[in-house]
Amino acid sequence: MANIKSQKKRILITREENAANNSKRTRVKNLVKKYEALIAANDIAGAKALLPEVVSVIDKSGVYKDNTASRKVARLSKLLSDLEKAAVAE
C-alpha cells in the first residue's frame, strides 16, 4: 500500500475509472449480443432499429480507440447488410 497521500488518491481515482470503464464496456457488449441475436433470428426490422443505438453507445463510450470503434461499427453494419442481401435474394 502506498504511503504518499497523492498516490493513495491516485489509487482511489484509478479504481473509480476502472469501474466506470468496465461498466461502459459491459453495456457495449450486452447491446452487441442483443443485436447479434436479432441478426441470428433474421429480424431485419429489429436490427435496423437497434443499430443506431449500438453505434452511438460504441462511439460515446470512450473506452475504445478510434480505429477499434470504427471496426466494430463496420462489422455490425456488415452483418445487417449481408442479412438484407440474403433476404432480397430469397
Protein Blocks (a to p, Z undefined) as FASTA:
>chain_A
ZZbfklmmmmmmmmmmmmmmmmmmmmmmmmmmmmmmmmmnopaklmmmmmmmmmmmmmmn
opacfklmmmmmmmmmmmmmmmmmmmmmZZ
